[in-house]
């Protein structure tokens, strides 16, 4: 049983019931809102007229603006990519790395055209063979494609390598059609403090329909952009251990015709085309566009895949749910194209019972049951909300990662309202009484975060839900006209984005970035997307954080290559954190503030003249080399998220909760006087330890799932 503390429940003012019943006929006109796409053949000075949102409550629309979403366009590079595509588009035998069931394992999957025993040859960084591991071919799942009367039979192979050590470089080869492949490398990272990259809807091929070009042309376009995003993001964040993709790796859904089967394999070839994916495991989930073909499960060797009747009932053609651990975190991926939530609960129960001591629990699925995009967030996206929210509560997930809506959003901390609601297998038709009842049933949540608290919480109740925009810009959707009351931050930047999630023993921080510049995305209302959950921390945790920060400070001072301002900020933060540690009257909030501020000060260290945007895509897209200064973390501007907040230990909150219906209330909760000089709260400037001044802490006991 895990024990933490809880955030006092609070309410926020809302103008609408659940923010989703907007009442006008125009609201439910389900025409496509694909207003822009990332066109690599265009010019960076060519813009598209777009609207951020559509059909606000009175039926009007927001004003148009010009969006420049073709951020990777470069005529010479695009011409070179078109030539390179000729070899990529039919390279169906590329290998994919996926996480193993824990950090000591790595899974591999690939197609070949020969019946043979699949093998991985694992070597150390010098090329000395460590082990040769055999796996299995699945002849029952082989796929046949036809092009120009040429018939190709693809046979899936899967191998798992064990015994990996952290912070270690390896080389490997895979056995392919009777011979060993080229040699590739991967590097394991730390499992103590680690980072993962979270992306939404690469959806190679989804830009189709934006002009008169063919499906394959648009697969080529989206694969080009996907390569750029990976190169840019991983150059800026070289400490990433795993990529998490929240579904729709490809666009071609149907495989009923030979041409469809071929197109799907071309799109998977585009998805896997980045050389960086030979070195980086990617944990995918099944999107609606992946769900109708076994190709998904053939291309990815997911760990702990469900196999029993209880954990596979209702499964799609693409595969089943799965889970894995990395360090102190349990990751569970479920296929929400399967509406049998009893199946999902059985998998989640198995995962939690197998890993009861995981500090963090993260759930990933495709359809966004709490999102803010026009196309899905008030229609088919919420089909499973009434069924999944109580399960997510029961197994106490800290964060949920979603895709599907091609917009960015983050909710407040949410929980089920504990009431009985109808279950659904599909969204009713709009403009009907059934649809109105559907919207009413989906007002089935409590909002547990104070409205003032935009960026930090300490041991909160409930779960935060993230929605990821497209990582390629293959297509974007407009935001729904009126922001739902459960949404804390949202944005449609009309540019590809990605998020980095940092895990420590005491904190989980999610930051979202513009993929082309690696600058932090700022949501509507000038809300920064950085969001930190702090577990209950003791002074010994703070002591360890101080010691770690002091080591880092010594390193950067010795290097002499970091800006004086960022180094001084870290030094000042350490001094203030020591004052909190040494003060016998420091509160839990004080300690949590100090831990968070130390981490922010370290991440905000800036190298001098090191290319702050980390955007080395002109070179990386061809070579696939992720070579950059690892200290260029793309975190510019994140340390001042909380500057100017009060350090008086007060918060406005309320012991009542807000359900989907609109209510208002306010009161104050005392979390303890700060027993150290007030000047310390403000001496750090942008890295102020006052950053958590709006947080109220009381006791919480995690549910005992046994």
C-alpha positions as CSV (number, residue, x, y, z in Angstrom):
1,X,0.0,0.0,0.0
2,X,1.4,3.4,-0.9
3,X,0.8,6.3,1.4
4,X,1.0,10.0,0.5
5,X,-0.8,13.2,1.4
6,X,-3.6,14.9,-0.4
7,X,-4.4,18.3,-1.7
8,X,-7.5,19.9,-0.2
9,X,-10.3,19.7,-2.7
10,X,-11.3,23.0,-4.2
11,X,-13.7,24.4,-6.8
12,X,-13.4,26.7,-9.7
13,X,-16.0,28.9,-11.2
14,X,-17.6,27.6,-14.4
15,X,-20.1,29.1,-16.7
16,X,-21.5,25.9,-18.2
17,X,-22.6,22.5,-17.1
18,X,-19.6,20.3,-17.8
19,X,-18.4,22.8,-20.4
20,X,-19.6,20.5,-23.1
21,X,-23.4,21.1,-23.6
22,X,-23.1,24.3,-25.7
23,X,-26.7,24.1,-26.9
24,X,-26.5,25.4,-30.4
25,X,-27.1,23.5,-33.6
26,X,-23.8,24.8,-35.0
27,X,-22.0,23.2,-32.1
28,X,-22.6,19.7,-33.4
29,X,-22.0,20.2,-37.1
30,X,-19.3,17.7,-37.5
31,X,-17.5,19.0,-40.5
32,X,-13.8,18.6,-40.6
33,X,-11.9,21.3,-38.7
34,X,-8.5,20.4,-40.2
35,X,-7.5,24.0,-40.8
36,X,-3.8,23.6,-41.3
37,X,-1.0,21.0,-41.9
38,X,2.7,20.9,-41.9
39,X,3.5,21.1,-45.6
40,X,7.2,20.4,-46.2
41,X,7.0,21.5,-49.9
42,X,5.7,25.0,-49.0
43,X,7.6,28.0,-47.8
44,X,8.2,29.2,-44.3
45,X,6.7,32.5,-45.4
46,X,3.5,30.9,-46.7
47,X,0.8,31.0,-44.1
48,X,-2.7,29.6,-43.7
49,X,-5.8,31.4,-42.5
50,X,-7.0,29.5,-39.4
51,X,-9.2,30.0,-36.3
52,X,-8.1,28.9,-32.9
53,X,-11.6,27.7,-32.0
54,X,-15.0,27.3,-33.6
55,X,-18.7,27.6,-32.6
56,X,-18.5,29.4,-29.3
57,X,-21.6,29.3,-27.2
58,X,-23.6,31.9,-29.1
59,X,-22.8,30.2,-32.4
60,X,-20.2,32.7,-33.6
61,X,-16.7,31.8,-34.6
62,X,-13.3,33.2,-33.4
63,X,-11.4,35.6,-35.7
64,X,-9.1,34.3,-38.3
65,X,-5.3,34.6,-38.0
66,X,-2.4,33.5,-40.2
67,X,-0.6,30.4,-39.0
68,X,2.8,29.3,-40.3
69,X,2.7,25.6,-39.6
70,X,5.1,24.6,-42.3
71,X,8.0,24.9,-39.8
72,X,10.4,22.4,-41.4
73,X,10.0,23.5,-45.0
74,X,13.3,23.8,-46.8
75,X,13.3,23.4,-50.6
76,X,16.8,21.8,-50.9
77,X,16.3,19.4,-48.0
78,X,12.8,18.5,-49.3
79,X,14.2,17.7,-52.7
80,X,16.9,15.5,-51.1
81,X,14.2,13.8,-49.0
82,X,12.1,13.0,-52.0
83,X,15.0,11.2,-53.5
84,X,15.8,9.4,-50.2
85,X,12.2,8.3,-49.9
86,X,12.6,6.0,-52.9
87,X,14.6,3.7,-50.6
88,X,12.6,4.3,-47.5
89,X,9.1,3.7,-48.8
90,X,9.6,0.0,-49.4
91,X,12.0,-0.7,-46.5
92,X,9.5,-2.9,-44.7
93,X,12.1,-4.8,-42.7
94,X,13.3,-2.0,-40.3
95,X,13.7,-3.0,-36.7
96,X,11.8,-1.3,-33.9
97,X,13.0,-1.2,-30.3
98,X,10.4,-1.2,-27.5
99,X,10.8,-1.2,-23.7
100,X,11.2,-4.6,-22.0
101,X,9.1,-5.5,-19.0
102,X,11.6,-3.6,-16.9
103,X,14.8,-1.5,-17.4
104,X,17.0,-4.6,-17.6
105,X,15.4,-5.8,-20.8
106,X,14.9,-4.5,-24.4
107,X,12.4,-5.8,-26.9
108,X,13.0,-6.0,-30.6
109,X,10.6,-6.6,-33.5
110,X,11.0,-6.6,-37.3
111,X,9.6,-8.2,-40.5
112,X,11.7,-10.4,-42.8
113,X,10.9,-12.4,-45.9
114,X,12.7,-15.6,-44.9
115,X,11.5,-18.4,-42.6
116,X,14.4,-18.5,-40.0
117,X,15.2,-18.3,-36.3
118,X,15.2,-14.6,-35.4
119,X,18.3,-13.6,-33.4
120,X,19.9,-10.5,-31.8
121,X,23.6,-10.3,-31.3
122,X,24.3,-8.0,-28.3
123,X,27.7,-6.4,-28.0
124,X,29.5,-4.0,-25.7
125,X,30.5,-0.6,-26.8
126,X,33.8,-2.0,-28.3
127,X,32.0,-4.6,-30.4
128,X,32.7,-7.6,-28.2
129,X,29.9,-10.1,-28.2
130,X,28.0,-10.4,-24.9
131,X,25.2,-12.7,-25.9
132,X,23.3,-14.0,-28.9
133,X,19.6,-14.3,-28.1
134,X,17.0,-16.2,-30.1
135,X,13.4,-15.3,-30.4
136,X,10.3,-16.4,-32.3
137,X,8.8,-16.0,-35.7
138,X,5.0,-15.8,-35.9
139,X,4.1,-17.5,-39.2
140,X,0.4,-17.3,-38.4
141,X,0.6,-13.5,-38.5
142,X,2.6,-13.1,-41.7
143,X,1.4,-10.4,-44.1
144,X,1.3,-10.3,-47.9
145,X,1.5,-7.1,-49.9
146,X,1.5,-6.7,-53.7
147,X,2.9,-3.9,-55.8
148,X,3.3,-3.9,-59.6
149,X,2.5,-7.7,-59.6
150,X,5.4,-8.2,-57.1
151,X,4.1,-10.3,-54.2
152,X,6.0,-9.9,-50.9
153,X,5.3,-12.0,-47.8
154,X,6.4,-10.4,-44.6
155,X,7.1,-12.6,-41.5
156,X,7.1,-11.0,-38.0
157,X,10.0,-11.6,-35.7
158,X,10.4,-10.8,-32.0
159,X,13.3,-11.1,-29.6
160,X,13.9,-10.0,-26.0
161,X,17.4,-9.2,-24.6
162,X,17.9,-9.4,-20.8
163,X,20.6,-8.5,-18.4
164,X,21.1,-4.8,-19.4
165,X,22.9,-2.5,-17.0
166,X,21.9,1.1,-16.7
167,X,24.1,4.0,-18.0
168,X,25.7,1.6,-20.5
169,X,26.4,1.7,-24.2
170,X,25.6,-1.3,-26.4
171,X,25.9,-2.4,-30.0
172,X,23.6,-4.9,-31.7
173,X,22.8,-6.6,-34.9
174,X,19.7,-8.5,-35.9
175,X,19.5,-11.6,-38.2
176,X,17.7,-10.7,-41.4
177,X,17.1,-12.9,-44.3
178,X,20.0,-15.2,-43.7
179,X,22.6,-12.6,-42.7
180,X,23.5,-10.2,-39.9
181,X,22.3,-6.6,-40.3
182,X,24.4,-3.5,-40.0
183,X,25.5,-2.7,-36.5
184,X,23.5,-0.3,-34.5
185,X,23.9,1.2,-31.0
186,X,21.7,2.1,-28.0
187,X,22.5,3.5,-24.6
188,X,20.6,2.7,-21.4
189,X,20.1,5.6,-19.0
190,X,19.7,6.0,-15.3
191,X,16.6,4.5,-13.6
192,X,16.8,6.8,-10.5
193,X,16.0,10.1,-12.1
194,X,14.9,9.8,-15.7
195,X,13.0,11.4,-18.6
196,X,10.6,10.1,-21.3
197,X,9.3,11.9,-24.4
198,X,5.5,11.9,-24.9
199,X,4.1,12.5,-28.4
200,X,0.7,12.5,-30.0
201,X,-0.5,11.3,-33.3
202,X,2.5,11.1,-35.6
203,X,-0.1,9.6,-38.0
204,X,2.1,9.2,-41.1
205,X,-0.1,9.9,-44.1
206,X,-2.8,11.9,-42.3
207,X,-2.1,15.1,-44.3
208,X,-3.8,13.4,-47.3
209,X,-6.7,15.3,-48.7
210,X,-5.1,18.7,-48.1
211,X,-4.2,18.9,-51.8
212,X,-4.4,16.8,-54.9
213,X,-1.3,14.7,-54.2
214,X,-1.5,10.9,-53.6
215,X,-1.6,9.1,-50.3
216,X,2.0,8.1,-50.6
217,X,3.1,11.7,-51.3
218,X,1.5,12.7,-47.9
219,X,3.1,9.7,-46.2
220,X,6.4,11.1,-47.5
221,X,5.5,14.5,-46.2
222,X,4.6,13.4,-42.7
223,X,7.6,11.0,-42.4
224,X,9.9,14.0,-43.3
225,X,8.3,16.0,-40.5
226,X,8.4,13.1,-38.0
227,X,12.2,12.7,-38.7
228,X,12.6,16.4,-38.0
229,X,10.7,16.3,-34.7
230,X,12.7,13.4,-33.4
231,X,16.0,14.9,-34.4
232,X,15.1,18.3,-32.9
233,X,13.6,16.9,-29.6
234,X,16.3,14.3,-29.0
235,X,19.1,16.7,-29.7
236,X,17.7,19.0,-27.1
237,X,16.8,16.3,-24.6
238,X,19.6,13.7,-24.8
239,X,18.7,12.2,-21.4
240,X,15.4,10.8,-22.7
241,X,15.1,7.0,-22.0
242,X,11.9,6.1,-23.9
243,X,9.5,7.6,-26.4
244,X,5.8,7.2,-25.5
245,X,3.4,7.6,-28.5
246,X,-0.3,7.9,-27.6
247,X,-1.6,6.2,-30.7
248,X,-2.1,6.7,-34.5
249,X,1.4,5.9,-35.6
250,X,-0.1,5.7,-39.2
251,X,-3.1,6.9,-41.0
252,X,-4.2,4.0,-43.3
253,X,-6.9,2.3,-41.3
254,X,-8.5,-0.2,-43.6
255,X,-6.7,-3.2,-45.1
256,X,-9.5,-4.5,-47.2
257,X,-7.8,-3.9,-50.5
258,X,-4.3,-4.7,-51.7
259,X,-3.7,-1.0,-52.3
260,X,-4.6,-0.3,-48.7
261,X,-2.3,-3.1,-47.3
262,X,0.6,-1.6,-49.4
263,X,-0.1,1.9,-48.2
264,X,-0.2,0.9,-44.6
265,X,3.2,-0.8,-44.9
266,X,4.6,2.3,-46.6
267,X,3.3,4.4,-43.7
268,X,4.9,2.1,-41.1
269,X,8.2,2.4,-43.1
270,X,7.9,6.1,-42.8
271,X,7.2,6.0,-39.1
272,X,10.2,3.8,-38.5
273,X,12.5,5.6,-40.9
274,X,14.4,7.8,-38.5
275,X,17.8,6.3,-37.7
276,X,17.2,7.6,-34.2
277,X,14.6,4.8,-33.7
278,X,17.4,2.2,-34.2
279,X,18.7,3.5,-30.8
280,X,15.6,4.6,-28.9
281,X,12.8,2.3,-27.6
282,X,9.3,3.6,-28.4
283,X,6.2,2.5,-26.4
284,X,3.2,3.0,-28.5
285,X,-0.5,2.6,-27.9
286,X,-3.2,1.5,-30.4
287,X,-5.0,4.4,-32.0
288,X,-8.2,4.2,-34.1
289,X,-6.1,4.3,-37.3
290,X,-3.9,1.4,-36.0
291,X,-6.7,-0.7,-34.7
292,X,-7.9,-2.7,-37.8
293,X,-4.7,-4.5,-38.7
294,X,-2.3,-7.0,-37.1
295,X,0.5,-4.9,-38.5
296,X,0.6,-2.9,-35.3
297,X,1.4,-5.9,-33.1
298,X,3.8,-7.3,-35.7
299,X,5.8,-4.1,-35.8
300,X,6.1,-3.6,-32.0
301,X,7.2,-6.2,-29.4
302,X,5.3,-4.8,-26.5
303,X,6.1,-6.2,-23.0
304,X,3.6,-8.1,-20.8
305,X,1.0,-8.2,-23.5
306,X,-2.4,-9.5,-22.3
307,X,-3.1,-13.1,-23.3
308,X,-5.8,-14.5,-21.1
309,X,-9.5,-14.4,-21.9
310,X,-10.1,-12.0,-19.0
311,X,-7.5,-9.6,-20.4
312,X,-8.2,-9.8,-24.1
313,X,-12.0,-10.0,-24.4
314,X,-13.1,-7.5,-27.1
315,X,-9.6,-6.9,-28.3
316,X,-9.1,-5.3,-31.7
317,X,-7.1,-6.8,-34.7
318,X,-4.1,-4.6,-33.7
319,X,-3.5,-6.4,-30.4
320,X,-4.0,-6.0,-26.7
321,X,-3.1,-3.9,-23.6
322,X,0.3,-4.1,-22.0
323,X,2.5,-2.7,-19.2
324,X,6.0,-2.2,-18.1
325,X,8.1,-0.6,-15.4
326,X,11.0,1.8,-15.7
327,X,12.7,2.8,-12.5
328,X,10.1,3.8,-9.9
329,X,7.3,4.1,-12.5
330,X,4.6,1.8,-13.8
331,X,3.4,2.5,-17.3
332,X,0.2,0.9,-18.5
333,X,-1.1,1.2,-22.1
334,X,-4.7,0.2,-23.0
335,X,-6.5,0.0,-26.3
336,X,-9.5,2.3,-26.0
337,X,-10.8,1.1,-29.4
338,X,-11.9,-1.9,-27.3
339,X,-14.9,-0.6,-25.3
340,X,-14.9,-3.5,-22.9
341,X,-13.6,-1.7,-19.8
342,X,-13.7,-4.9,-17.7
343,X,-10.9,-6.1,-19.9
344,X,-8.9,-3.0,-19.3
345,X,-9.5,-3.2,-15.5
346,X,-8.2,-6.8,-15.4
347,X,-5.0,-5.7,-17.1
348,X,-4.6,-2.7,-14.8
349,X,-5.2,-4.8,-11.8
350,X,-2.6,-7.3,-12.8
351,X,-0.1,-4.6,-13.5
352,X,-0.7,-2.8,-10.2
353,X,-0.6,-6.0,-8.1
354,X,2.6,-7.0,-9.8
355,X,4.2,-3.6,-9.0
356,X,2.6,-2.5,-5.7
357,X,5.5,-0.2,-4.7
358,X,5.8,1.9,-7.9
359,X,6.1,5.5,-6.9
360,X,4.3,6.7,-10.0
361,X,1.5,5.2,-12.1
362,X,1.0,6.5,-15.6
363,X,-1.8,5.3,-18.0
364,X,-1.7,5.9,-21.7
365,X,-4.6,5.5,-24.2
366,X,-5.6,7.1,-27.5
367,X,-9.1,8.5,-27.3
368,X,-9.2,11.6,-25.1
369,X,-11.9,11.2,-22.5
370,X,-10.9,14.6,-21.2
371,X,-9.6,16.8,-24.0
372,X,-10.5,20.2,-25.6
373,X,-10.3,19.6,-29.4
374,X,-13.3,20.3,-31.5
375,X,-13.4,17.1,-33.4
376,X,-13.6,14.6,-30.6
377,X,-13.7,16.0,-27.1
378,X,-17.5,16.4,-26.8
379,X,-18.4,13.4,-29.1
380,X,-16.7,10.1,-29.7
381,X,-13.7,10.9,-27.5
382,X,-15.8,10.8,-24.3
383,X,-17.6,7.5,-25.0
384,X,-15.6,5.7,-22.2
385,X,-15.4,8.5,-19.7
386,X,-18.1,7.2,-17.4
387,X,-16.6,3.8,-17.4
388,X,-12.9,4.6,-17.3
389,X,-12.8,7.4,-14.7
390,X,-13.8,5.2,-11.8
391,X,-11.2,2.6,-12.8
392,X,-8.5,5.3,-13.0
393,X,-9.5,6.4,-9.5
394,X,-9.6,2.9,-8.1
395,X,-6.0,2.2,-9.2
396,X,-4.8,5.6,-8.3
397,X,-3.1,6.8,-11.4
398,X,-1.1,10.0,-11.2
399,X,-1.3,10.9,-14.9
400,X,-3.1,9.9,-18.0
401,X,-1.6,10.5,-21.5
402,X,-4.0,10.9,-24.4
403,X,-4.0,11.5,-28.1
404,X,-6.6,11.7,-30.8
405,X,-7.7,15.3,-30.7
406,X,-4.6,17.0,-32.3
407,X,-4.6,19.9,-29.8
408,X,-2.8,20.5,-26.5
409,X,-4.6,20.4,-23.2
410,X,-4.1,19.6,-19.5
411,X,-6.9,19.1,-17.0
412,X,-7.1,20.0,-13.4
413,X,-6.8,17.1,-11.0
414,X,-10.0,15.1,-11.6
415,X,-11.8,12.2,-10.0
416,X,-15.1,10.4,-10.6
417,X,-18.0,12.0,-8.8
418,X,-19.0,8.6,-7.3
419,X,-22.4,8.6,-8.9
420,X,-24.0,6.0,-11.1
421,X,-23.9,6.9,-14.8
422,X,-24.8,5.2,-18.0
423,X,-22.2,3.3,-20.0
424,X,-21.9,3.8,-23.8
425,X,-20.6,1.8,-26.7
426,X,-20.8,4.8,-29.1
427,X,-21.7,8.4,-29.2
428,X,-25.4,9.1,-30.0
429,X,-26.3,11.2,-33.0
430,X,-26.0,14.9,-32.4
431,X,-29.1,17.2,-32.0
432,X,-31.0,14.4,-30.3
433,X,-32.4,13.9,-26.8
434,X,-30.0,10.9,-26.5
435,X,-27.1,13.1,-27.2
436,X,-28.2,15.6,-24.6
437,X,-28.5,12.7,-22.1
438,X,-25.0,11.5,-23.2
439,X,-23.5,14.9,-22.4
440,X,-25.3,15.0,-19.0
441,X,-23.9,11.5,-18.1
442,X,-20.4,12.7,-19.0
443,X,-20.6,15.4,-16.3
444,X,-19.3,12.6,-14.1
445,X,-16.2,14.1,-12.6
446,X,-15.0,16.2,-9.6
447,X,-12.5,18.9,-10.0
448,X,-10.0,18.7,-7.2
449,X,-7.5,21.5,-7.9
450,X,-7.7,25.1,-6.9
451,X,-8.2,27.4,-9.8
452,X,-5.2,29.6,-8.8
453,X,-2.9,26.6,-9.0
454,X,-1.8,26.4,-12.6
455,X,1.6,24.7,-12.4
456,X,2.3,22.8,-9.2
457,X,0.5,20.5,-6.8
458,X,1.6,18.6,-3.7
459,X,0.3,15.0,-3.3
460,X,-3.0,15.8,-5.0
461,X,-6.1,13.8,-5.0
462,X,-7.3,12.6,-8.4
463,X,-5.5,12.4,-11.8
464,X,-4.3,14.9,-14.3
465,X,-5.1,14.2,-18.0
466,X,-2.9,15.4,-20.8
467,X,-3.8,15.7,-24.5
468,X,-1.0,15.8,-27.0
469,X,-1.1,17.8,-30.3
470,X,0.3,16.2,-33.4
471,X,4.1,15.5,-33.3
472,X,4.3,15.8,-37.0
473,X,1.7,18.4,-37.9
474,X,0.1,16.0,-40.3
475,X,-3.1,17.6,-39.3
476,X,-4.4,19.9,-36.6
477,X,-7.9,20.4,-35.3
478,X,-9.4,23.6,-33.8
479,X,-10.2,23.9,-30.2
480,X,-13.8,23.5,-29.1
481,X,-15.3,27.0,-28.9
482,X,-15.9,27.2,-25.1
483,X,-13.2,25.8,-22.9
484,X,-14.5,23.1,-20.7
485,X,-14.4,23.7,-16.9
486,X,-12.2,20.7,-16.3
487,X,-9.5,22.1,-18.6
488,X,-6.7,24.0,-16.8
489,X,-4.6,24.9,-19.9
490,X,-5.0,24.4,-23.6
491,X,-3.5,25.6,-26.9
492,X,-3.6,25.2,-30.7
493,X,-0.3,26.6,-31.8
494,X,-0.7,25.1,-35.3
495,X,2.9,23.7,-34.9
496,X,4.1,20.2,-34.0
497,X,4.8,19.7,-30.3
498,X,6.1,17.1,-27.9
499,X,6.4,16.8,-24.1
500,X,9.2,15.6,-21.8
501,X,8.2,14.0,-18.5
502,X,10.8,14.0,-15.8
503,X,10.6,11.5,-13.0
504,X,12.3,11.5,-9.6
505,X,11.4,9.8,-6.3
506,X,9.5,12.9,-5.2
507,X,8.4,14.8,-8.4
508,X,6.8,14.2,-11.8
509,X,7.1,17.2,-14.1
510,X,5.6,17.5,-17.6
511,X,6.8,20.2,-20.0
512,X,5.5,20.7,-23.5
513,X,7.6,22.1,-26.3
514,X,7.4,23.6,-29.8
515,X,9.1,20.9,-31.8
516,X,10.8,23.2,-34.2
517,X,12.4,25.5,-31.7
518,X,12.4,23.4,-28.5
519,X,11.0,26.4,-26.6
520,X,8.4,25.7,-24.0
521,X,4.8,26.0,-25.3
522,X,2.7,28.7,-23.6
523,X,-1.0,27.9,-23.5
524,X,-3.9,30.3,-23.9
525,X,-4.0,32.9,-21.2
526,X,-0.2,32.9,-21.0
527,X,-0.3,29.7,-18.9
528,X,3.0,27.9,-19.0
529,X,2.6,24.2,-19.8
530,X,5.2,23.0,-17.2
531,X,3.3,21.0,-14.5
532,X,4.8,19.4,-11.4
533,X,3.2,16.9,-9.0
534,X,5.2,16.6,-5.8
535,X,4.9,13.5,-3.6
536,X,5.1,13.9,0.2
537,X,8.7,14.7,0.9
538,X,10.8,14.5,4.0
539,X,13.9,16.4,4.9
540,X,16.1,13.5,4.0
541,X,14.7,13.8,0.4
542,X,15.7,17.5,0.5
543,X,19.2,16.7,1.8
544,X,19.7,14.3,-1.2
545,X,18.5,16.9,-3.6
546,X,20.8,19.5,-2.1
547,X,23.8,17.1,-2.3
548,X,23.0,16.3,-6.0
549,X,22.6,20.0,-6.8
550,X,26.0,20.8,-5.1
551,X,27.7,18.2,-7.2
552,X,26.1,19.7,-10.4
553,X,27.2,23.2,-9.3
554,X,30.8,22.0,-8.9
555,X,30.7,20.5,-12.3
556,X,29.4,23.5,-14.1
557,X,31.8,25.9,-12.3
558,X,34.7,23.7,-13.3
559,X,33.5,23.5,-16.9
560,X,33.2,27.3,-17.1
561,X,30.9,27.0,-20.1
562,X,27.6,28.0,-18.5
563,X,26.0,31.5,-18.2
564,X,26.9,33.3,-15.0
565,X,23.3,34.1,-14.4
566,X,22.1,30.4,-14.5
567,X,25.0,29.3,-12.3
568,X,24.4,32.0,-9.7
569,X,20.7,31.1,-9.7
570,X,21.6,27.5,-8.9
571,X,24.0,28.6,-6.1
572,X,21.3,30.9,-4.6
573,X,18.7,28.1,-4.7
574,X,21.0,25.8,-2.9
575,X,21.6,28.4,-0.2
576,X,17.9,28.9,0.3
577,X,17.2,25.1,0.3
578,X,19.8,24.7,3.0
579,X,18.1,27.3,5.1
580,X,14.8,25.3,4.8
581,X,16.6,22.0,5.6
582,X,18.2,23.4,8.7
583,X,15.1,25.1,10.1
584,X,13.2,22.8,12.5
585,X,9.9,24.5,11.8
586,X,9.9,24.2,8.0
587,X,6.6,22.8,6.7
588,X,6.0,20.0,4.2
589,X,5.2,22.7,1.6
590,X,8.5,24.5,2.4
591,X,10.4,21.3,1.8
592,X,8.5,20.4,-1.4
593,X,9.1,23.9,-2.7
594,X,12.8,23.6,-2.1
595,X,13.0,20.2,-3.8
596,X,11.1,21.5,-6.9
597,X,13.2,24.7,-7.1
598,X,16.5,22.9,-6.9
599,X,15.4,20.7,-9.8
600,X,14.2,23.7,-11.8
601,X,17.5,25.5,-11.2
602,X,19.5,22.6,-12.4
603,X,17.3,22.1,-15.5
604,X,17.6,25.9,-16.3
605,X,21.4,25.8,-16.4
606,X,22.3,27.3,-19.8
607,X,25.5,26.7,-21.7
608,X,27.2,29.7,-23.3
609,X,26.7,30.0,-27.1
610,X,25.5,26.4,-27.5
611,X,22.6,26.9,-29.9
612,X,19.8,27.2,-27.4
613,X,17.1,26.0,-29.7
614,X,18.8,22.6,-30.2
615,X,17.4,22.5,-33.7
616,X,20.1,20.7,-35.6
617,X,17.6,19.2,-38.0
618,X,19.3,20.1,-41.2
619,X,22.1,17.7,-40.4
620,X,20.2,15.2,-38.3
621,X,17.4,14.3,-40.7
622,X,19.9,12.7,-43.0
623,X,22.4,11.2,-40.6
624,X,20.1,10.4,-37.7
625,X,22.9,11.4,-35.3
626,X,21.6,12.7,-32.0
627,X,24.8,14.7,-31.3
628,X,24.4,17.8,-29.2
629,X,25.4,19.1,-25.8
630,X,23.3,17.2,-23.4
631,X,23.0,20.3,-21.3
632,X,21.0,22.0,-24.0
633,X,17.8,20.8,-22.4
634,X,15.5,23.3,-24.1
635,X,14.2,24.4,-20.7
636,X,14.6,28.2,-21.3
637,X,12.1,30.1,-19.4
638,X,10.8,27.3,-17.2
639,X,12.5,28.4,-13.9
640,X,10.3,31.4,-13.5
641,X,7.0,29.7,-13.7
642,X,6.2,30.7,-10.2
643,X,7.9,34.1,-9.8
644,X,6.0,36.6,-7.9
645,X,3.8,34.2,-6.0
646,X,3.4,34.8,-2.3
647,X,5.4,32.7,0.2
648,X,3.0,33.0,3.1
649,X,1.9,29.4,3.1
650,X,-1.7,30.3,2.4
651,X,-3.9,29.0,-0.3
652,X,-7.4,29.6,-1.4
653,X,-9.3,26.4,-1.5
654,X,-12.3,24.5,-0.2
655,X,-13.1,21.1,1.3
656,X,-15.9,20.7,-1.2
657,X,-15.4,19.4,-4.7
658,X,-16.8,20.5,-8.0
659,X,-18.7,18.1,-10.2
660,X,-19.5,18.5,-13.8
661,X,-22.2,21.1,-12.8
662,X,-21.1,24.7,-12.4
663,X,-20.8,25.9,-8.8
664,X,-18.7,28.5,-7.0
665,X,-17.1,28.7,-3.6
666,X,-14.1,30.0,-1.8
667,X,-12.3,29.8,1.5
668,X,-8.7,29.7,2.8
669,X,-6.6,26.9,4.1
670,X,-3.6,27.5,6.3
671,X,-0.6,25.2,5.6
672,X,1.8,26.6,8.2
673,X,3.8,29.7,8.7
674,X,7.2,29.9,7.0
675,X,9.7,29.8,9.8
676,X,12.6,31.1,7.8
677,X,13.2,34.7,6.7
678,X,10.7,35.9,4.1
679,X,13.5,37.4,2.1
680,X,14.6,33.9,1.1
681,X,11.4,33.4,-0.8
682,X,12.2,36.2,-3.1
683,X,16.0,36.2,-3.1
684,X,16.0,33.7,-6.0
685,X,14.3,35.8,-8.6
686,X,12.8,33.6,-11.3
687,X,13.6,30.4,-9.3
688,X,11.6,31.6,-6.3
689,X,10.9,29.0,-3.7
690,X,7.6,30.7,-3.3
691,X,6.5,28.7,-6.3
692,X,4.3,26.4,-4.4
693,X,2.7,29.1,-2.2
694,X,-0.8,28.3,-3.4
695,X,-0.6,24.7,-2.4
696,X,-2.5,23.3,0.5
697,X,-1.6,20.0,2.0
698,X,-3.5,17.6,4.2
699,X,-3.3,13.9,4.7
700,X,-4.2,11.4,2.0
701,X,-4.1,7.6,2.1
702,X,-3.7,5.8,-1.2
703,X,-6.3,3.1,-1.8
704,X,-5.2,-0.4,-0.9
705,X,-5.8,-2.3,-4.1
706,X,-5.2,-5.7,-2.5
